[in-house]
Amino acid sequence: MTVDVEHTEELKWWILGFGAKVAVLAPASLRDEIKAELDTAVLRYR
């Protein structure tokens, strides 16, 4: 799916709600932010 939306904290929350079922392909800045959030979550479970 491709969508054009404003880059907000709510958008990040919405994307993270999909867990491993979704991948952000672009923009790279949003992809990096989501990756950082998920990396932090992984560290909490180690």
PDB file with SEQRES, HELIX, SHEET and CRYST1 records, atoms N, CA, C and O in Angstrom:
SEQRES   1 A   46  MET THR VAL ASP VAL GLU HIS THR GLU GLU LEU LYS TRP          
SEQRES   2 A   46  TRP ILE LEU GLY PHE GLY ALA LYS VAL ALA VAL LEU ALA          
SEQRES   3 A   46  PRO ALA SER LEU ARG ASP GLU ILE LYS ALA GLU LEU ASP          
SEQRES   4 A   46  THR ALA VAL LEU ARG TYR ARG                                  
HELIX    1 AA1 GLU A    9  LEU A   16  1                                   8    
HELIX    2 AA2 GLY A   19  LYS A   21  5                                   3    
HELIX    3 AA3 ALA A   28  ARG A   44  1                                  17    
CRYST1    1.000    1.000    1.000  90.00  90.00  90.00 P 1           1          
ATOM      1  N   MET A   1       0.850  -1.159   0.000  1.00  0.00           N  
ATOM      2  CA  MET A   1       0.000   0.000   0.000  1.00  0.00           C  
ATOM      3  C   MET A   1       0.905   1.234   0.000  1.00  0.00           C  
ATOM      4  O   MET A   1       1.950   1.238   0.651  1.00  0.00           O  
ATOM      5  N   THR A   2       0.523   2.234  -0.697  1.00  0.00           N  
ATOM      6  CA  THR A   2       1.228   3.506  -0.723  1.00  0.00           C  
ATOM      7  C   THR A   2       0.258   4.601  -0.315  1.00  0.00           C  
ATOM      8  O   THR A   2      -0.852   4.691  -0.837  1.00  0.00           O  
ATOM      9  N   VAL A   3       0.694   5.438   0.632  1.00  0.00           N  
ATOM     10  CA  VAL A   3      -0.136   6.558   1.072  1.00  0.00           C  
ATOM     11  C   VAL A   3       0.732   7.796   1.245  1.00  0.00           C  
ATOM     12  O   VAL A   3       1.929   7.693   1.511  1.00  0.00           O  
ATOM     13  N   ASP A   4       0.131   8.947   1.094  1.00  0.00           N  
ATOM     14  CA  ASP A   4       0.792  10.224   1.357  1.00  0.00           C  
ATOM     15  C   ASP A   4       0.113  10.837   2.573  1.00  0.00           C  
ATOM     16  O   ASP A   4      -1.062  11.201   2.533  1.00  0.00           O  
ATOM     17  N   VAL A   5       0.878  10.942   3.656  1.00  0.00           N  
ATOM     18  CA  VAL A   5       0.337  11.507   4.892  1.00  0.00           C  
ATOM     19  C   VAL A   5       1.394  12.383   5.549  1.00  0.00           C  
ATOM     20  O   VAL A   5       2.576  12.319   5.213  1.00  0.00           O  
ATOM     21  N   GLU A   6       0.942  13.200   6.488  1.00  0.00           N  
ATOM     22  CA  GLU A   6       1.855  14.057   7.235  1.00  0.00           C  
ATOM     23  C   GLU A   6       2.644  13.210   8.233  1.00  0.00           C  
ATOM     24  O   GLU A   6       2.092  12.308   8.865  1.00  0.00           O  
ATOM     25  N   HIS A   7       3.918  13.502   8.368  1.00  0.00           N  
ATOM     26  CA  HIS A   7       4.807  12.788   9.283  1.00  0.00           C  
ATOM     27  C   HIS A   7       4.579  13.305  10.699  1.00  0.00           C  
ATOM     28  O   HIS A   7       5.065  14.379  11.053  1.00  0.00           O  
ATOM     29  N   THR A   8       3.839  12.544  11.513  1.00  0.00           N  
ATOM     30  CA  THR A   8       3.505  12.956  12.876  1.00  0.00           C  
ATOM     31  C   THR A   8       3.799  11.819  13.849  1.00  0.00           C  
ATOM     32  O   THR A   8       4.061  10.689  13.438  1.00  0.00           O  
ATOM     33  N   GLU A   9       3.753  12.129  15.134  1.00  0.00           N  
ATOM     34  CA  GLU A   9       3.905  11.091  16.156  1.00  0.00           C  
ATOM     35  C   GLU A   9       2.759  10.087  16.059  1.00  0.00           C  
ATOM     36  O   GLU A   9       2.951   8.896  16.304  1.00  0.00           O  
ATOM     37  N   GLU A  10       1.575  10.564  15.705  1.00  0.00           N  
ATOM     38  CA  GLU A  10       0.431   9.660  15.543  1.00  0.00           C  
ATOM     39  C   GLU A  10       0.679   8.671  14.405  1.00  0.00           C  
ATOM     40  O   GLU A  10       0.305   7.503  14.512  1.00  0.00           O  
ATOM     41  N   LEU A  11       1.296   9.119  13.332  1.00  0.00           N  
ATOM     42  CA  LEU A  11       1.626   8.226  12.225  1.00  0.00           C  
ATOM     43  C   LEU A  11       2.590   7.141  12.698  1.00  0.00           C  
ATOM     44  O   LEU A  11       2.404   5.964  12.390  1.00  0.00           O  
ATOM     45  N   LYS A  12       3.628   7.542  13.453  1.00  0.00           N  
ATOM     46  CA  LYS A  12       4.577   6.549  13.968  1.00  0.00           C  
ATOM     47  C   LYS A  12       3.867   5.541  14.865  1.00  0.00           C  
ATOM     48  O   LYS A  12       4.120   4.341  14.765  1.00  0.00           O  
ATOM     49  N   TRP A  13       2.986   6.013  15.736  1.00  0.00           N  
ATOM     50  CA  TRP A  13       2.226   5.135  16.619  1.00  0.00           C  
ATOM     51  C   TRP A  13       1.382   4.150  15.798  1.00  0.00           C  
ATOM     52  O   TRP A  13       1.320   2.963  16.118  1.00  0.00           O  
ATOM     53  N   TRP A  14       0.746   4.642  14.756  1.00  0.00           N  
ATOM     54  CA  TRP A  14      -0.100   3.820  13.899  1.00  0.00           C  
ATOM     55  C   TRP A  14       0.733   2.744  13.205  1.00  0.00           C  
ATOM     56  O   TRP A  14       0.340   1.578  13.173  1.00  0.00           O  
ATOM     57  N   ILE A  15       1.871   3.129  12.654  1.00  0.00           N  
ATOM     58  CA  ILE A  15       2.749   2.165  11.969  1.00  0.00           C  
ATOM     59  C   ILE A  15       3.246   1.109  12.953  1.00  0.00           C  
ATOM     60  O   ILE A  15       3.222  -0.084  12.652  1.00  0.00           O  
ATOM     61  N   LEU A  16       3.698   1.550  14.129  1.00  0.00           N  
ATOM     62  CA  LEU A  16       4.216   0.608  15.124  1.00  0.00           C  
ATOM     63  C   LEU A  16       3.136  -0.367  15.587  1.00  0.00           C  
ATOM     64  O   LEU A  16       3.453  -1.470  16.034  1.00  0.00           O  
ATOM     65  N   GLY A  17       1.886   0.019  15.488  1.00  0.00           N  
ATOM     66  CA  GLY A  17       0.778  -0.850  15.860  1.00  0.00           C  
ATOM     67  C   GLY A  17       0.673  -2.094  14.988  1.00  0.00           C  
ATOM     68  O   GLY A  17       0.061  -3.082  15.393  1.00  0.00           O  
ATOM     69  N   PHE A  18       1.258  -2.059  13.807  1.00  0.00           N  
ATOM     70  CA  PHE A  18       1.233  -3.213  12.920  1.00  0.00           C  
ATOM     71  C   PHE A  18       2.330  -4.220  13.241  1.00  0.00           C  
ATOM     72  O   PHE A  18       2.331  -5.333  12.713  1.00  0.00           O  
ATOM     73  N   GLY A  19       3.264  -3.830  14.105  1.00  0.00           N  
ATOM     74  CA  GLY A  19       4.341  -4.741  14.493  1.00  0.00           C  
ATOM     75  C   GLY A  19       5.136  -5.224  13.292  1.00  0.00           C  
ATOM     76  O   GLY A  19       5.521  -4.434  12.430  1.00  0.00           O  
ATOM     77  N   ALA A  20       5.377  -6.522  13.243  1.00  0.00           N  
ATOM     78  CA  ALA A  20       6.197  -7.126  12.187  1.00  0.00           C  
ATOM     79  C   ALA A  20       5.443  -7.285  10.867  1.00  0.00           C  
ATOM     80  O   ALA A  20       6.004  -7.794   9.896  1.00  0.00           O  
ATOM     81  N   LYS A  21       4.203  -6.864  10.818  1.00  0.00           N  
ATOM     82  CA  LYS A  21       3.386  -7.045   9.617  1.00  0.00           C  
ATOM     83  C   LYS A  21       3.553  -5.943   8.585  1.00  0.00           C  
ATOM     84  O   LYS A  21       2.914  -5.976   7.533  1.00  0.00           O  
ATOM     85  N   VAL A  22       4.413  -4.959   8.879  1.00  0.00           N  
ATOM     86  CA  VAL A  22       4.549  -3.818   7.982  1.00  0.00           C  
ATOM     87  C   VAL A  22       6.011  -3.395   7.890  1.00  0.00           C  
ATOM     88  O   VAL A  22       6.780  -3.580   8.833  1.00  0.00           O  
ATOM     89  N   ALA A  23       6.379  -2.837   6.771  1.00  0.00           N  
ATOM     90  CA  ALA A  23       7.721  -2.273   6.585  1.00  0.00           C  
ATOM     91  C   ALA A  23       7.589  -0.902   5.949  1.00  0.00           C  
ATOM     92  O   ALA A  23       6.893  -0.729   4.948  1.00  0.00           O  
ATOM     93  N   VAL A  24       8.265   0.067   6.540  1.00  0.00           N  
ATOM     94  CA  VAL A  24       8.296   1.416   5.975  1.00  0.00           C  
ATOM     95  C   VAL A  24       9.438   1.434   4.957  1.00  0.00           C  
ATOM     96  O   VAL A  24      10.593   1.197   5.311  1.00  0.00           O  
ATOM     97  N   LEU A  25       9.120   1.710   3.727  1.00  0.00           N  
ATOM     98  CA  LEU A  25      10.126   1.743   2.660  1.00  0.00           C  
ATOM     99  C   LEU A  25      10.662   3.142   2.412  1.00  0.00           C  
ATOM    100  O   LEU A  25      11.823   3.309   2.038  1.00  0.00           O  
ATOM    101  N   ALA A  26       9.828   4.140   2.618  1.00  0.00           N  
ATOM    102  CA  ALA A  26      10.231   5.527   2.386  1.00  0.00           C  
ATOM    103  C   ALA A  26       9.253   6.421   3.121  1.00  0.00           C  
ATOM    104  O   ALA A  26       8.114   6.015   3.354  1.00  0.00           O  
ATOM    105  N   PRO A  27       9.650   7.592   3.485  1.00  0.00           N  
ATOM    106  CA  PRO A  27      10.974   8.177   3.317  1.00  0.00           C  
ATOM    107  C   PRO A  27      11.973   7.547   4.295  1.00  0.00           C  
ATOM    108  O   PRO A  27      11.591   6.965   5.310  1.00  0.00           O  
ATOM    109  N   ALA A  28      13.228   7.675   3.970  1.00  0.00           N  
ATOM    110  CA  ALA A  28      14.287   7.066   4.779  1.00  0.00           C  
ATOM    111  C   ALA A  28      14.266   7.587   6.215  1.00  0.00           C  
ATOM    112  O   ALA A  28      14.549   6.831   7.145  1.00  0.00           O  
ATOM    113  N   SER A  29      13.937   8.853   6.409  1.00  0.00           N  
ATOM    114  CA  SER A  29      13.913   9.416   7.768  1.00  0.00           C  
ATOM    115  C   SER A  29      12.865   8.733   8.637  1.00  0.00           C  
ATOM    116  O   SER A  29      13.122   8.451   9.808  1.00  0.00           O  
ATOM    117  N   LEU A  30      11.695   8.466   8.084  1.00  0.00           N  
ATOM    118  CA  LEU A  30      10.650   7.770   8.836  1.00  0.00           C  
ATOM    119  C   LEU A  30      11.057   6.323   9.068  1.00  0.00           C  
ATOM    120  O   LEU A  30      10.863   5.790  10.160  1.00  0.00           O  
ATOM    121  N   ARG A  31      11.611   5.695   8.063  1.00  0.00           N  
ATOM    122  CA  ARG A  31      12.088   4.316   8.201  1.00  0.00           C  
ATOM    123  C   ARG A  31      13.108   4.230   9.341  1.00  0.00           C  
ATOM    124  O   ARG A  31      13.056   3.303  10.150  1.00  0.00           O  
ATOM    125  N   ASP A  32      14.026   5.181   9.407  1.00  0.00           N  
ATOM    126  CA  ASP A  32      15.043   5.195  10.460  1.00  0.00           C  
ATOM    127  C   ASP A  32      14.421   5.384  11.839  1.00  0.00           C  
ATOM    128  O   ASP A  32      14.846   4.749  12.804  1.00  0.00           O  
ATOM    129  N   GLU A  33      13.427   6.243  11.937  1.00  0.00           N  
ATOM    130  CA  GLU A  33      12.757   6.471  13.221  1.00  0.00           C  
ATOM    131  C   GLU A  33      12.040   5.215  13.701  1.00  0.00           C  
ATOM    132  O   GLU A  33      12.116   4.858  14.877  1.00  0.00           O  
ATOM    133  N   ILE A  34      11.348   4.552  12.789  1.00  0.00           N  
ATOM    134  CA  ILE A  34      10.641   3.318  13.150  1.00  0.00           C  
ATOM    135  C   ILE A  34      11.637   2.243  13.561  1.00  0.00           C  
ATOM    136  O   ILE A  34      11.417   1.528  14.538  1.00  0.00           O  
ATOM    137  N   LYS A  35      12.730   2.130  12.814  1.00  0.00           N  
ATOM    138  CA  LYS A  35      13.765   1.147  13.141  1.00  0.00           C  
ATOM    139  C   LYS A  35      14.334   1.413  14.524  1.00  0.00           C  
ATOM    140  O   LYS A  35      14.538   0.475  15.294  1.00  0.00           O  
ATOM    141  N   ALA A  36      14.594   2.669  14.856  1.00  0.00           N  
ATOM    142  CA  ALA A  36      15.133   3.020  16.166  1.00  0.00           C  
ATOM    143  C   ALA A  36      14.168   2.619  17.285  1.00  0.00           C  
ATOM    144  O   ALA A  36      14.593   2.104  18.319  1.00  0.00           O  
ATOM    145  N   GLU A  37      12.886   2.855  17.079  1.00  0.00           N  
ATOM    146  CA  GLU A  37      11.885   2.458  18.073  1.00  0.00           C  
ATOM    147  C   GLU A  37      11.887   0.946  18.271  1.00  0.00           C  
ATOM    148  O   GLU A  37      11.842   0.456  19.399  1.00  0.00           O  
ATOM    149  N   LEU A  38      11.940   0.217  17.162  1.00  0.00           N  
ATOM    150  CA  LEU A  38      11.920  -1.244  17.254  1.00  0.00           C  
ATOM    151  C   LEU A  38      13.212  -1.788  17.857  1.00  0.00           C  
ATOM    152  O   LEU A  38      13.183  -2.761  18.611  1.00  0.00           O  
ATOM    153  N   ASP A  39      14.336  -1.172  17.532  1.00  0.00           N  
ATOM    154  CA  ASP A  39      15.611  -1.579  18.134  1.00  0.00           C  
ATOM    155  C   ASP A  39      15.564  -1.410  19.650  1.00  0.00           C  
ATOM    156  O   ASP A  39      16.055  -2.264  20.388  1.00  0.00           O  
ATOM    157  N   THR A  40      14.975  -0.314  20.112  1.00  0.00           N  
ATOM    158  CA  THR A  40      14.844  -0.068  21.549  1.00  0.00           C  
ATOM    159  C   THR A  40      13.956  -1.129  22.193  1.00  0.00           C  
ATOM    160  O   THR A  40      14.248  -1.608  23.289  1.00  0.00           O  
ATOM    161  N   ALA A  41      12.884  -1.490  21.517  1.00  0.00           N  
ATOM    162  CA  ALA A  41      11.992  -2.524  22.044  1.00  0.00           C  
ATOM    163  C   ALA A  41      12.722  -3.862  22.160  1.00  0.00           C  
ATOM    164  O   ALA A  41      12.557  -4.571  23.152  1.00  0.00           O  
ATOM    165  N   VAL A  42      13.512  -4.205  21.173  1.00  0.00           N  
ATOM    166  CA  VAL A  42      14.264  -5.462  21.209  1.00  0.00           C  
ATOM    167  C   VAL A  42      15.191  -5.484  22.412  1.00  0.00           C  
ATOM    168  O   VAL A  42      15.294  -6.500  23.099  1.00  0.00           O  
ATOM    169  N   LEU A  43      15.866  -4.374  22.671  1.00  0.00           N  
ATOM    170  CA  LEU A  43      16.773  -4.309  23.825  1.00  0.00           C  
ATOM    171  C   LEU A  43      16.049  -4.547  25.146  1.00  0.00           C  
ATOM    172  O   LEU A  43      16.626  -5.113  26.074  1.00  0.00           O  
ATOM    173  N   ARG A  44      14.812  -4.128  25.240  1.00  0.00           N  
ATOM    174  CA  ARG A  44      14.031  -4.324  26.465  1.00  0.00           C  
ATOM    175  C   ARG A  44      13.714  -5.793  26.702  1.00  0.00           C  
ATOM    176  O   ARG A  44      13.490  -6.194  27.844  1.00  0.00           O  
ATOM    177  N   TYR A  45      13.691  -6.592  25.663  1.00  0.00           N  
ATOM    178  CA  TYR A  45      13.326  -7.993  25.787  1.00  0.00           C  
ATOM    179  C   TYR A  45      14.529  -8.921  25.859  1.00  0.00           C  
ATOM    180  O   TYR A  45      14.360 -10.139  25.919  1.00  0.00           O  
ATOM    181  N   ARG A  46      15.736  -8.377  25.856  1.00  0.00           N  
ATOM    182  CA  ARG A  46      16.924  -9.214  25.953  1.00  0.00           C  
ATOM    183  C   ARG A  46      17.249  -9.522  27.375  1.00  0.00           C  
ATOM    184  O   ARG A  46      18.225 -10.221  27.648  1.00  0.00           O  
TER     185      ARG A  46                                                      
END                                                                             
